[in-house]
Amino acid sequence: MAGAAEGSVLAERVVGNLVERQASTRQDTAFLSFKDEVVTYAQLDERVNRVANGLLRLGVSKGDKVCLMLPNCPEFIYSWLGLARIGAVEVPINTFHRGNTLKYIINHSDAETIIVDRQYLSHLEPLAQELVNLKTAIVYPGDSNSDWPSLGPRWQWLSYQELAESSSEPPGVEVKPQDLLAIFYTGGTTGLSKGVMVSHNYALWSKAVVREQRPFTQEDVFYCCLPLFHGVQLAVTLTPLMTGGQLALSDGFSASRFWADIRRYRATTFMFVGAMLPILWKQPERADDRDHRVRYATGNPVPGDLHRAFEARFGLQLLQSYAMTEAMPITGNPYGQAKVGSCGRPIRGGYEVKVFDEDDCEVPAGVVGELVVRPREPSTLMAGYYKMPEETLRAFRNLWFHTGDLGCVDEEGYFTFVARRKDAIRRSGENISAFEVEQAVNSHPAVLESAAVAIPSDLHGEEVKIVVVLKEGRGLSPAELLDFCQARMAYFMVPRYVEFVQSLPKTAVHRVEKYKLQEQGIAPGTWDREQAGYKLSRA
């Protein structure tokens, strides 16, 4: 492999082997800090083995899919690394999902086992009879099932504590670099969410090449307040694991306590998404804004007018990058060489990146087109979309992976992200399937059809607007519609804007012309839940 992938960086191309090696050389060194808990490398290895052996005892085998529905906590990390140790495939689930989307992911993934936090059992209960594959539920926390809801007699129940009391010896399962590590379900474009299949080699390689651009050593502490159920888990777990550094894990992003956490854990780097930077910037200035050890932060987006001012105020470097679950990282700004407004250059040893027109011909520098990539090494791109061969072939047409995103490249080889071509909405770092929003809205008995579109937002990147056609003679208020939505989708998917219309603009083949709806933006008569004082529940 090229660049950082050479030598000892990828001496282990299987995640479980990496955990074992670091534990043997850095036994008493802290790997994970979470609230008041500190976990050493030796403890990590032991707990991962216990989860792995517990899963084997339950009948989970190499290649089996296991859903994880957990908040940020050490047990999440033990669980996904335990699955990796035995070659089972992790299927992380956004903890805000419910209704049809939750049912779809669990059923589509073919998972027979789920590790779930007790607080999310209420999301599963209404779906119990429709989760056709699930056989076993492992509940965290707790050592008793006395107060667990009845999800059907066919389910096998046990507590996470029972799982964690298994043997701490290595399980002895042979896992290969090309074996599947995880299936990440990402917001669909023209249909349901797609399951992105990633291998062990993909996960470790993607973190190895990043080190070409970003310094991270045994002395560094990676602070993470982003949800582990996203692909971010690979970066924040494997980066310190590969270097012998430390992960400081938070249960979520809080602007008021962010810098206090950074100082408490002595963090040296963090990741950001969505509106994190603008939200942090809008906090009142303090005398200790630069009182921390952070050298750099990575992520996207970085508003151009905020970039240098943020760096000056907080005394760190912002390194904007471009990545997606299917291919990461694609581009990034090198440490000390960041260009404002750009998502950087292709990372050495990573992917070949170009900009194509609609005929898949490369366009000149400065011209906007679709960003496309292809790998320079085997098994370093996603393995495809799970059980979606046609979608996979479409994405890889003409031997290039088509991102569906629009961008351009300058004469110096720096890329700029411009917009999304895909029918997906990105709100505060969350990819939202417009199709899934529409599916839920259309299930209301008063709704004839609907279309979900993105509305630009300074705070969240994009907001969801739903344009609704009601059935003849039926009435429905925006608040009633949102009440209906809240019971059927994650809170971040619930539309902010609602507009009722007589009909939707369509092509000759009856496809909705969403670009026309987006051009209209917030048209007169559009209802805004924030202005109306409507409050969303995150329960």
ZAMARGU-4260 file (C-alpha; in steps of 0.2 Angstrom, whole numbers, plus 5000, padded with zeros to 4 digits):
<rodrens>
0) 5000/5000/5000 | 5005/5018/4997 | 5010/5032/5009 | 5004/5029/5027 | 4998/5012/5023
5) 5015/5005/5021 | 5026/4997/5035 | 5018/4994/5052 | 5003/5005/5051 | 4993/4991/5043
10) 5003/4977/5051 | 4985/4971/5056 | 4972/4973/5042 | 4959/4965/5054 | 4951/4976/5067
15) 4952/4962/5081 | 4970/4959/5078 | 4974/4978/5081 | 4965/4978/5098 | 4975/4963/5103
20) 4992/4970/5098 | 4989/4986/5106 | 4983/4978/5122 | 4999/4968/5123 | 5011/4983/5121
25) 5001/4996/5130 | 4992/4986/5144 | 4990/5000/5157 | 4989/5015/5146 | 4972/5023/5145
30) 4962/5020/5129 | 4945/5027/5133 | 4938/5040/5145 | 4919/5042/5147 | 4913/5053/5161
35) 4922/5047/5176 | 4927/5030/5169 | 4944/5027/5162 | 4947/5011/5152 | 4965/5004/5148
40) 4970/4995/5133 | 4971/4979/5143 | 4953/4981/5149 | 4947/4985/5132 | 4954/4969/5125
45) 4946/4959/5140 | 4929/4967/5138 | 4929/4965/5119 | 4933/4946/5121 | 4919/4944/5134
50) 4907/4951/5122 | 4914/4941/5107 | 4913/4925/5117 | 4895/4929/5124 | 4889/4932/5106
55) 4897/4915/5100 | 4888/4906/5115 | 4872/4913/5109 | 4875/4906/5091 | 4881/4922/5082
60) 4893/4916/5069 | 4905/4924/5057 | 4895/4934/5044 | 4879/4935/5054 | 4872/4953/5056
65) 4869/4960/5073 | 4860/4977/5076 | 4866/4989/5088 | 4854/5002/5095 | 4864/5011/5109
70) 4869/5028/5114 | 4887/5034/5116 | 4894/5023/5129 | 4909/5011/5132 | 4897/4997/5129
75) 4894/5003/5111 | 4913/5001/5108 | 4915/4984/5116 | 4900/4978/5106 | 4906/4983/5089
80) 4924/4978/5092 | 4917/4961/5099 | 4907/4958/5083 | 4923/4962/5073 | 4933/4950/5083
85) 4922/4935/5078 | 4919/4941/5060 | 4901/4946/5063 | 4893/4961/5055 | 4888/4976/5064
90) 4872/4985/5059 | 4872/5002/5069 | 4855/5010/5070 | 4851/5028/5073 | 4844/5029/5090
95) 4831/5041/5084 | 4823/5030/5071 | 4806/5023/5074 | 4792/5017/5063 | 4794/5011/5045
100) 4812/5016/5044 | 4817/5006/5060 | 4807/4991/5054 | 4815/4992/5037 | 4833/4993/5043
105) 4831/4978/5055 | 4822/4967/5042 | 4832/4972/5027 | 4849/4969/5036 | 4843/4951/5040
110) 4849/4953/5058 | 4843/4940/5070 | 4851/4948/5085 | 4850/4966/5092 | 4859/4974/5106
115) 4848/4988/5112 | 4848/5001/5126 | 4833/4999/5138 | 4826/5016/5134 | 4824/5011/5115
120) 4813/4996/5119 | 4798/5007/5117 | 4803/5010/5099 | 4803/4991/5095 | 4787/4987/5104
125) 4775/4993/5091 | 4785/4984/5078 | 4787/4967/5087 | 4776/4956/5076 | 4784/4964/5060
130) 4802/4961/5064 | 4802/4944/5055 | 4820/4939/5058 | 4824/4945/5075 | 4826/4931/5088
135) 4837/4938/5102 | 4837/4954/5111 | 4852/4959/5122 | 4846/4973/5133 | 4858/4986/5141
140) 4859/4991/5155 | 4851/4979/5168 | 4852/4962/5175 | 4834/4958/5175 | 4820/4957/5162
145) 4806/4959/5174 | 4802/4976/5167 | 4805/4973/5149 | 4790/4975/5138 | 4783/4960/5130
150) 4789/4959/5112 | 4782/4942/5108 | 4785/4924/5115 | 4797/4920/5101 | 4811/4932/5107
155) 4825/4926/5117 | 4830/4939/5131 | 4845/4942/5141 | 4854/4957/5149 | 4871/4964/5143
160) 4878/4960/5159 | 4875/4941/5156 | 4884/4943/5139 | 4899/4952/5147 | 4901/4938/5160
165) 4908/4926/5146 | 4926/4921/5144 | 4939/4934/5142 | 4950/4923/5131 | 4953/4927/5113
170) 4938/4918/5103 | 4950/4911/5090 | 4939/4915/5075 | 4949/4918/5059 | 4944/4934/5051
175) 4951/4941/5034 | 4954/4959/5028 | 4941/4958/5015 | 4927/4951/5027 | 4913/4962/5030
180) 4914/4973/5046 | 4898/4983/5046 | 4883/4989/5036 | 4879/5007/5038 | 4862/5012/5032
185) 4863/5030/5025 | 4849/5041/5019 | 4842/5035/5003 | 4841/5046/4987 | 4827/5040/4976
190) 4821/5026/4988 | 4824/5018/5005 | 4840/5019/5014 | 4854/5009/5007 | 4865/4998/5017
195) 4883/5002/5014 | 4894/4987/5016 | 4912/4990/5023 | 4926/4978/5026 | 4939/4977/5039
200) 4953/4982/5027 | 4942/4997/5021 | 4940/5003/5039 | 4959/5002/5044 | 4965/5008/5028
205) 4954/5024/5028 | 4961/5029/5045 | 4979/5025/5040 | 4980/5036/5025 | 4972/5051/5034
210) 4988/5051/5045 | 4997/5057/5029 | 4988/5074/5032 | 4984/5075/5051 | 4997/5072/5065
215) 4990/5060/5078 | 5002/5051/5091 | 5002/5041/5107 | 5001/5058/5116 | 4985/5063/5107
220) 4967/5063/5114 | 4953/5062/5101 | 4937/5070/5108 | 4921/5063/5101 | 4903/5070/5105
225) 4896/5064/5088 | 4885/5049/5088 | 4894/5032/5086 | 4880/5025/5076 | 4887/5034/5061
230) 4902/5030/5052 | 4911/5042/5063 | 4914/5027/5075 | 4928/5021/5063 | 4937/5037/5064
235) 4936/5040/5083 | 4939/5022/5088 | 4952/5016/5075 | 4963/5032/5075 | 4968/5031/5093
240) 4969/5012/5092 | 4981/5012/5077 | 4993/5025/5086 | 4991/5020/5104 | 4982/5036/5108
245) 4967/5040/5118 | 4948/5042/5115 | 4938/5054/5125 | 4919/5050/5123 | 4905/5061/5127
250) 4886/5056/5127 | 4882/5071/5115 | 4886/5088/5108 | 4883/5102/5120 | 4889/5120/5116
255) 4888/5125/5134 | 4900/5111/5140 | 4910/5108/5124 | 4926/5117/5129 | 4925/5112/5147
260) 4925/5094/5141 | 4939/5098/5129 | 4949/5104/5144 | 4944/5091/5156 | 4950/5077/5145
265) 4965/5087/5138 | 4959/5083/5121 | 4970/5088/5106 | 4958/5085/5091 | 4940/5083/5088
270) 4928/5081/5073 | 4914/5092/5068 | 4899/5091/5057 | 4884/5102/5052 | 4881/5117/5063
275) 4893/5113/5076 | 4906/5127/5072 | 4893/5141/5070 | 4885/5136/5086 | 4901/5136/5095
280) 4905/5153/5087 | 4889/5161/5093 | 4893/5157/5111 | 4898/5172/5122 | 4917/5175/5120
285) 4927/5170/5136 | 4944/5174/5142 | 4948/5155/5142 | 4943/5152/5124 | 4961/5147/5119
290) 4964/5138/5135 | 4965/5120/5128 | 4977/5108/5120 | 4968/5106/5103 | 4979/5108/5088
295) 4967/5105/5074 | 4949/5099/5071 | 4942/5090/5056 | 4925/5089/5047 | 4913/5099/5036
300) 4907/5111/5032 | 4918/5126/5037 | 4909/5142/5032 | 4921/5152/5022 | 4917/5168/5032
305) 4920/5159/5048 | 4936/5149/5045 | 4950/5161/5050 | 4940/5170/5063 | 4936/5154/5072
310) 4954/5149/5071 | 4960/5165/5078 | 4948/5165/5092 | 4950/5147/5098 | 4968/5145/5093
315) 4967/5129/5082 | 4967/5124/5064 | 4951/5119/5055 | 4954/5106/5042 | 4939/5104/5031
320) 4937/5087/5022 | 4925/5078/5010 | 4920/5060/5014 | 4905/5049/5013 | 4900/5032/5021
325) 4904/5024/5004 | 4921/5031/5002 | 4931/5040/5016 | 4941/5050/5016 | 4940/5057/4999
330) 4949/5074/5001 | 4956/5084/5015 | 4966/5099/5019 | 4983/5095/5024 | 4989/5101/5042
335) 4996/5118/5040 | 4990/5120/5022 | 4972/5122/5023 | 4963/5133/5009 | 4948/5142/5015
340) 4932/5137/5006 | 4940/5121/5000 | 4937/5103/5006 | 4955/5099/5001 | 4965/5088/4990
345) 4964/5069/4987 | 4974/5061/5001 | 4990/5053/4996 | 4988/5034/4995 | 4969/5036/4994
350) 4957/5038/4979 | 4958/5045/4962 | 4946/5060/4961 | 4939/5068/4946 | 4924/5080/4941
355) 4913/5073/4927 | 4899/5080/4917 | 4882/5071/4914 | 4891/5060/4900 | 4905/5055/4912
360) 4918/5065/4903 | 4930/5075/4914 | 4927/5094/4915 | 4941/5107/4916 | 4947/5115/4932
365) 4934/5128/4939 | 4919/5119/4930 | 4906/5112/4942 | 4901/5093/4939 | 4899/5077/4948
370) 4912/5071/4960 | 4918/5054/4956 | 4931/5042/4964 | 4940/5026/4962 | 4952/5017/4973
375) 4970/5015/4971 | 4971/4999/4982 | 4959/4984/4983 | 4945/4983/4996 | 4947/5002/5000
380) 4930/5007/4994 | 4913/5001/5000 | 4909/4983/4995 | 4892/4988/4988 | 4875/4991/4994
385) 4868/4977/5004 | 4855/4967/4993 | 4854/4981/4981 | 4864/4975/4965 | 4856/4987/4953
390) 4859/5002/4965 | 4877/4996/4966 | 4880/4995/4948 | 4872/5012/4945 | 4884/5020/4957
395) 4899/5012/4949 | 4895/5015/4931 | 4909/5017/4919 | 4921/5010/4933 | 4920/5026/4944
400) 4910/5028/4960 | 4898/5042/4957 | 4895/5052/4973 | 4880/5061/4968 | 4888/5077/4974
405) 4892/5092/4964 | 4909/5101/4965 | 4924/5108/4956 | 4943/5107/4957 | 4955/5122/4955
410) 4972/5123/4946 | 4981/5118/4962 | 4971/5102/4964 | 4960/5108/4979 | 4942/5103/4978
415) 4926/5112/4983 | 4910/5105/4987 | 4896/5114/4979 | 4879/5105/4981 | 4870/5088/4982
420) 4863/5081/4966 | 4855/5067/4976 | 4837/5068/4982 | 4843/5068/5000 | 4843/5081/5014
425) 4857/5084/5026 | 4852/5092/5042 | 4865/5095/5056 | 4875/5081/5050 | 4861/5069/5047
430) 4857/5061/5030 | 4838/5061/5028 | 4830/5051/5015 | 4817/5062/5006 | 4808/5046/5001
435) 4806/5040/5019 | 4799/5057/5025 | 4787/5056/5010 | 4782/5038/5014 | 4778/5042/5032
440) 4768/5058/5027 | 4759/5049/5013 | 4753/5036/5026 | 4742/5049/5034 | 4724/5045/5029
445) 4721/5063/5024 | 4736/5064/5012 | 4735/5060/4994 | 4754/5063/4990 | 4768/5074/4996
450) 4786/5079/4991 | 4800/5083/5003 | 4814/5095/4998 | 4828/5104/5006 | 4828/5122/5012
455) 4845/5130/5015 | 4848/5134/5033 | 4862/5145/5041 | 4861/5135/5057 | 4858/5117/5051
460) 4864/5117/5033 | 4847/5111/5027 | 4830/5110/5034 | 4816/5098/5028 | 4800/5106/5019
465) 4786/5095/5015 | 4774/5100/5001 | 4757/5091/5003 | 4742/5087/4993 | 4727/5082/5003
470) 4713/5070/4997 | 4698/5079/4991 | 4687/5084/5005 | 4699/5081/5019 | 4707/5093/5031
475) 4723/5093/5041 | 4732/5106/5050 | 4752/5107/5050 | 4753/5103/5068 | 4742/5088/5067
480) 4753/5082/5052 | 4769/5084/5063 | 4761/5075/5078 | 4758/5061/5066 | 4776/5062/5059
485) 4784/5062/5077 | 4777/5045/5080 | 4784/5038/5064 | 4801/5046/5061 | 4817/5052/5070
490) 4815/5070/5077 | 4828/5077/5064 | 4817/5070/5050 | 4802/5079/5055 | 4799/5094/5043
495) 4801/5111/5049 | 4791/5119/5034 | 4774/5113/5028 | 4765/5119/5013 | 4748/5113/5007
500) 4745/5114/4988 | 4732/5108/4975 | 4745/5098/4965 | 4763/5095/4963 | 4773/5100/4947
505) 4777/5084/4937 | 4786/5079/4921 | 4777/5070/4907 | 4781/5053/4915 | 4773/5060/4931
510) 4789/5062/4941 | 4789/5076/4953 | 4799/5091/4948 | 4807/5094/4965 | 4819/5108/4958
515) 4803/5119/4955 | 4798/5116/4973 | 4816/5120/4979 | 4816/5136/4968 | 4800/5142/4977
520) 4809/5140/4994 | 4798/5146/5008 | 4783/5151/4997 | 4769/5162/5004 | 4757/5152/5015
525) 4771/5140/5021 | 4769/5135/5039 | 4785/5136/5049 | 4785/5126/5065 | 4798/5136/5074
530) 4788/5152/5071 | 4773/5144/5076 | 4781/5138/5093 | 4778/5120/5089 | 4790/5109/5100
535) 4798/5093/5094 | 4801/5079/5106 | 4817/5069/5106 | 4810/5055/5117
</rodrens>
